[in-house]
Amino acid sequence: MNVSELIEKLKGCPQNARVVAPGYEDGFDDVLDTQDVFIKPNANVERWYEGLHDHLLHDESGAEKAVRLMTSRRYGDSD
């Protein structure tokens, strides 16, 4: 995906949504798509080896809507 394709995808997303990407270790992966998700912000502050925010399966108390960048290495992951 290039910048203009990503911009077009993001135009359809809530404009105030946080943008998140899978976290862990080092390096870069290509962005292939976007996905609307719910997260629990700052849920993993103490666990440095996990992403800062938890992925929630649905809207619940304390949830925040976010836009996930789907990367080439983790595109099929449900987390």
C-alpha positions in Angstrom: 0.0 0.0 0.0 1.3 3.5 -0.8 0.5 6.8 0.9 -2.3 7.8 -1.5 -4.0 4.4 -1.1 -3.8 4.7 2.7 -5.2 8.3 2.6 -8.2 7.1 0.7 -8.8 4.3 3.2 -8.5 6.7 6.1 -10.9 9.1 4.6 -13.7 6.6 5.4 -12.6 6.2 9.0 -13.8 8.3 12.0 -11.6 11.3 11.8 -10.9 11.5 15.5 -10.1 7.8 15.9 -6.7 6.8 17.2 -4.5 4.9 14.7 -2.8 1.8 16.0 -0.5 -0.9 14.6 0.6 -4.3 15.9 3.5 -3.9 18.3 6.3 -6.2 19.2 10.1 -6.4 18.8 11.8 -4.5 15.9 11.7 -3.7 12.2 8.9 -2.7 9.8 6.2 -4.5 7.8 4.1 -3.2 4.9 0.6 -1.8 5.6 -2.0 -3.7 3.5 -5.3 -2.5 4.9 -7.1 -0.8 7.8 -9.6 -2.3 10.3 -12.0 -0.5 12.7 -11.3 -2.0 16.2 -12.1 -1.3 19.9 -9.1 -0.9 22.2 -8.6 -0.5 26.0 -6.1 2.4 26.1 -2.9 2.0 28.1 -3.9 -1.5 29.4 -0.4 -2.9 29.1 1.8 -0.1 30.6 3.7 -2.6 32.8 4.1 -5.3 30.1 6.7 -3.8 27.8 6.6 -6.9 25.5 3.0 -6.3 24.6 1.4 -3.5 22.7 0.4 -0.6 24.9 -3.3 -1.0 24.2 -5.4 -4.2 24.5 -7.6 -5.3 21.6 -11.3 -5.7 22.6 -13.7 -7.9 20.7 -16.6 -5.4 21.1 -17.6 -2.0 22.5 -17.5 -2.2 26.3 -16.9 0.0 29.3 -13.7 2.0 28.8 -13.4 1.0 25.1 -12.1 3.4 22.5 -12.7 3.1 18.8 -9.5 3.0 16.8 -8.2 2.3 13.3 -5.8 -0.6 13.1 -3.2 -0.7 10.3 -3.1 -4.2 9.0 0.4 -5.3 8.3 1.8 -7.9 5.9 3.2 -10.1 8.6 0.1 -10.0 10.9 -2.7 -9.5 8.4 -4.5 -12.7 9.3 -4.2 -12.3 13.1 -7.4 -11.8 15.0 -5.7 -9.8 17.8 
